[in-house]
Amino acid sequence: MKRKIYKRLLEWKEKDQGACALLLDGARRVGKSYIAQQFGQNEYRSNILIDFAHLPKEVQEIFEHDFTDLELFFNKLSAYYRVQLYPRETLFVFDEVQQFPKARELVKYLVADGRYDYLETGSLISLRTNVEHIVIPSEEEHVEMFPMDFEEFLWAMGDETTIPFLRDCFEHLRPLGQAVHRRVMNDFRQYMLVGGMPQAVEVYVKTKNFEETDRIKKRILQLYRADVTKFARGYEAKVLAIFDEMPAQLAKTEKKYKLSDIDKTARFRDYENAFIWLSEAMIANNCYNATEPTVGLSMSTEYTTRKSYMADTGLLVSHSFMEDSYMDNELYRDILLDRLHVNEGMLMENIVAQELRSSGHKLYFYSRVDKNHRENNMEIDFLIRNKRKICPVEVKSGNYRKHSSLDKFREKFRRNIGQPYILYTRDIVVKEDIVHLPLYMAMFL
């Protein structure tokens, strides 16, 4: 399936000309191996994909014993894989390179040799156990790969015209009209249910069957749980506790993660590694409280107050009813029957977080609690940086009546903030200098 990151790979090939390797980092089953293989087949005269998750003993011995003699090293790999090597026209793909850190360390010398290009793919790349015994090569560019966004989902559905039209409407703040908006919202509802994991999208495109798609997503979730057990050694119980509790936390009106729901005596310092693990595995998107947005988001981050979203909303839908059958999952009915307001907090905020993250934003929100003067309490769902200004973003249902937190935030920081946005289920409109956008336009912010 067509992926935007392919263009990024082309830019790397053309601009760097072998001066560095590219490391493609992403969650399991996000499509890294597939896109790397397609890139090698389409853009190079020859390519060799070495799967370090299933490494033959003979290839392992080549990496362990022959790397000091690169002529012999390349000749043996060429012979084993029966692939002719061509200087500057061959790509080596080191797939799941975290499984064999020695290969990642060797990249420094392979790049210096200059004969071939090197594309690495991996998950859990930053975990200490995957890097503690190697020198991470400086000749390596790190690129994150996310689940398919809404535009990529539409491409898979055979639609390449809708998003350019939406982008033009966004840039000119021109309403789509009810007929077009209704059609796009129907497509967006399907995207929320299916999600952006390529296997799930592929099954849905072929079958249009949500039950079959749900089965694929549950397999992916089971794989994630197996990874936790295997790689989060020493604190796997904490990681699983946070992971299992995410749907319940997001279903609440108050989205900030409350560890007391897991354990009354739990403290964030005890669970910090677990949150970091889920983030580095790119299973979760952590969103932190920026207490003073006028001085920069990262500079005023309060890390003990956070929200934790699922990296893929389709997986969240299945995760919410993991033990139930497809027919018992109420979310499918609610969304398809246009009852999105029933679970608006869980799904709408999660899909916005997913789209913002895919667009390159780090996730921050603003929360202020004044126990003595409750009228000063406020919470803004997301804060994004745009043209050196901090823009507040609120997520609302189509029937919302007021935006008191946004009004208080604008008054408090009026000299320092940029354009405020409300994302909701209706068409584009500008009211009280606030730009109201349909949910599917979060990708343009």
N, C-alpha and C positions, 0 to 999 in steps of 0.2 A: 504494500500500500504506500501511497505517496506521503512522504514525511518532509516537513520543513527543514529538518536538521540536515537533509541531504545537501541543501544549498550551502550550509555551513561547512560540510566536508569538502565540497568543491572549492570553496574559498581557501581552506587550509592547503589543499593540494596545489593550487595555482600560486598562492602567495608565498608559502613557506618553502616549497621546492625541496623538501626533505630536510630542512634545517631543524625540525623538531618533530616528535611524535605527537599524535593526538589521542588523548584519553577520553573515551566516551563513557560517562558515569550515569547510571540510572538504576531505578528499581528493577527487580527481577520481572521478566515478562513484559518489559516496556518496549521491546523491539530492537534492542541494541545489536544483537547478533545478526538479525535479518538485514538491517540497513547497512551494516558493515560488509556483509557478504554481497549484497546488491551493488554497493559502491565499488568493491574490488572487481566484480565481474564487468561492470559497465565502464569504468574509468581507467582500467589498467590492462596492459597486454597479458599479464598473468597475475595470479594472486594465490596465496597460501593462507588458509585459515587454520590456526592451531587452537584447538579447544582444550584449555587447561583444566576444565572441569572433568574431562574424560581423556586424560593425557596418556597416550601409549608409553609403555616403559622405554621403548627404543628412542622416542623423541625426548623423554625426560633425561635420558643419559646423554644425548647430544647437548642439551642445555647445561648439564652439570659438568661435563668433561671436555667439551670441544670448543667452548666459547673463547678460549685464548687464541685459537687459530681460526679466524673468520673464514678463510678460504675453505677449510675443511668443514667448518660449521655450516656454511651455505650449501656446499656440495652434498652433505649428508641429508639436509632438509629437502633439497631438490630431489634427491634420489628416493627418499622415503615417500614423499607426497607425489612423486612422478610429475613434477611441474617444472618447466623450463624457466629459469630466472633471467630477467633482462634489466640491466642497469637503468635506473630512473623510470622503469616501466613496470615494475613489480611491486605489489603491495603485500606486506605481511600483516595479517590480522591476528593479534593476540587476544583471543576470546576468553572472557572470564579470567583475566590476568591476575586477579586477587587470589586465585587458588594456587598460584605458583609465583610468589613475590620475586624470586630470583630472576625471572624473565623480565619483570618490570625494571629491576635494577640494571639489567643488561642493556636496556634501551639507550642509555648514555653512550655506550660504545658502538652500538649499531647505528645510531644517528651520526656519530662522528665519522664512521666509515663512509657514509654518504651514498652507498650504492642503491638502496631501496627505501621505500616509504613504510612507516609503521603506524598502524591504527590499533589502539588497545580498547577493549571494552571490559566493563567490570561493574559489580555491585559491591556495596559495603567496602568501597575503596579506602576510606579514611579510617577504618577501624584499626586500633592499635595492633591487634594480632596479625593484621595483614601488612603492616609496614615496619614493625619494631626491629626486624633484623636486616633491613635493607637501607640503602641510601636512595632516597627518592630522586629520580633524575630531574635536573633542571631543564633538560631538553624535552619537555613534555607539557603540552597545553591541555588544560582540563576543561571539558565541556559537559554540561549537564543535559541529559535527555529526559523529557517528561512524557507522561501519557499523551495520547493524541488530543489536541485541542478541538474546539468546535469546528473550526475550518477544515481541519484534517478529517474529522468525522464526516463532514458534508462531502469532501472529496471522495471518501470511500463509498458514499451513497450515490456518487455520480453527479454531484452538484458542485460546479466550479464558478457559478455566477452570483450566488447569493451574497457571499462575504464582500466582494468588491462593491456591490450595491449598498450593503450595510455600512461599510467604511465611508462611502461618500455621504450617506445620510448623517453619520456621526460627525464628520468633519464640518458639515454645514448645518448641523442641528436641525435637520429636516425630518418631520415625522414620516414613517413608512406608509401610513394608512392602515386601517383596521384589517383589511383582507390579507395584506402581505405580512403584517405583524403577527396575525393569528397563525399563518402558515409557518413562519419562522419559529414561533414559540412551540408549535407542535413538534418541529424538528428538534428544538432544544430540549424539550421534555424527553424525547427518545434518547438524546445524547446523555442526559443526566442518568437515565436508567441503565443504559448500556455502559457508559463510561468511555475511557480512552485507552484501555488495554487492547493492543492489536488483535489478540486472539478472540476476545469477546466481540470486538467490532466486526471481525471477519465472519464469525458465526452469525451475527445478527444480519449483516448485509446479505448473506446467502440464504438465510431461513426466515428472517423477520419474526423469529420466535424468541420471546423473552425468556421462556423457560429453559431453552437450550443455552442461551447466553448466561443466564443465572448459574447454570451448572459449571460453565467455564470459569466464571468469576470466583465461585466457591473453591474450585481447585487452586486458583492462584492464592486465595487467602490461606488455604491449608499449607501451601508451599511457604508462605511468609512465616507461618507459625513454626514450621519445621526449621526454617533458617534461624529463627530466634533461639530455638532449642540448641541448634548446632553452633551458632556463632556468638551468642550473648552469654558466654560462659561466666558463671558467678553471679549474674543478676538477671537471668532469663525469666525468673518468676515475676520480677518487677516490670520487665518489658511487656510480658504477656498480660499482666494486670492492667497496664495503661492501654495497651492495644485493645483488649476486650471491652474496656469501659468507654472507649471513644464514642460509639453511637449514643450511649446513654448521656454522656456529658454534653454532646452537641444537640441533643433533643431538648435540653433545658432552655428556659428563657435566658438565664445567666450562663453564657458560654465559657467563661473562665474555668479552667480545669481545677476541680476540687479533689485533692488527694484524700480528703477525709471520707469520700465515698468508697475508697478502696480500703483504707485503714485509718481509724480515728486518730492514731498517733503518728501517721506518716508526715514526713517533712520533705520539702523539695530537694534539700541537699542529699537526701538518701536516694532519691529517684532521678537525680540529674542525669546520671549516665544512661538510664533507661530512655529518657526523652531524647537525649543526643543520639542514641543508637537508632531509634525509629526515624529520626531526621536524616542521619547519615545513610541509612538504608533507603531513603527516599520513599518510605512507606507513609510518613506523616509530614505535614507542613505545620511547623510550629510558628505561632504568631505571638509576638511579645509586646508588652505594654511600654509605650514611649511616654514617659511622664512629663517631659518638657519638649514638645515638638518644635519649639522655636529655635532650639540649639542643635537640631539634627536628631534624626530618629535613633541611630545606633548609639549616639553619645548619651542619650537619656533613657536607655532601656533598663527596665526593672525586670530581671529575669525570673523572679519567683512568681510573677503573675503572667500567665500565658494561656493561650487557647491552642488546641491541637486538633488540626483538621486532617482528614484522610487525604492522601495525595491524589486519589482518584474517586470521584463521587459515585461512579458505578459500583466500585468495590464497597463503598459505604452502604449503598442500598442493600447489597447482598450480606454484608457484615452485620447489618442491623437485625436480620432474621436468619442468622447462620444455621441455627438448628431446625428451622422450619422449612417446609416445602415452598416451592414457588407460589403455589396457590394461596398460601397463608401469609405471604408478604404483602402487607397493606400498602406499602409505598408504591408499588406498581399501579395499583388501582387508583390511588389518590392522584398520582401525577397524570396518568392517562385520562382520567375523568376531570381534569382541570380543577382538582381540589388541592393545589399546591400549598395553599395557606395552612393545611392541616399539619404539614411538617416543614413549614417555611424556614424556620430557624436552622434546622439541621442541614437541609439540602441546599437552600439558597445561599447561605453563607459559605458552605463548603465548596460549591461550584465557583463562587466568586474568588475564594482563596486559591482554588486550583488554576483559574484563568489568570489571575494576577501573577501567581508564581511562574506559570509558563511564559508570561510576557517579560520576565526578568526582575520582577519586584520581590524584595524581601518583605516579609509580612510583619506589620506592626498595627496596633490599635491604641486607643487612648481610653483610660478609665480613671475616673476621679470619684472617690467616696469621701464625703464629708458627714461624719456621724452627727455633728452638732447642728448642721444646716443642710438638711436633705435636699433643699431646693438647689443646692450647688452640685449635686450628684450628676454625673453625665458619663456616657460611654459612646465612643465612635467605633464602628465595626472595623474599619481599615483606614490607615494613613498611607498615602503614596507620595513620592517625590516627583514633581513635574515642573521643569523649568525653574529649578532652585526654590520652589515653593512647596509647602506641605499641603496636599489636598485631602480633605476628609471625605470618606466614602461610607455611606450608610446603605444597608440592605433592608428593603421594606417589602411588604406585600402590596398588591395592587390596590387594596382598600384602606391603606393606612390613612390616618387623619391628621397626625402631627409629627413634627420632628424636633421635639424640645431639646434633646441632647445636641443636635446639630446647631440649633439656634444659640444655645449657651456657648458652645465651642467657638462659633464664629464671632461672638461678642468678646470672648476672652482673648482670642488670638487674632483678632481682625486685621492687625497690621502685618502679620507674618504668614498668613495662609493664602493658598491659591484657590482655584475654582472648586467649590463643593459639589459633590455628586450624590444622587440617590439612585440606586439600582433597584428596579422593581419589575413587575410583570406586565406593565403597560407600555405604550408607545412613547416616543421622545416628546418631551415638553420642557420648557424653561419657566419656572415659577419662582418668584422672590429671589432671583439671581442664582437659583439652584438648578443645575442641569439634571433632569430626570431621564434616565436611560433604561431601556429594557435590559434584563439580566444578561442576555447574550452579547451585549456590547462591552462587558467587562474586559474583554480581550483587547480593546482599543485604548484602555487607560494607560 
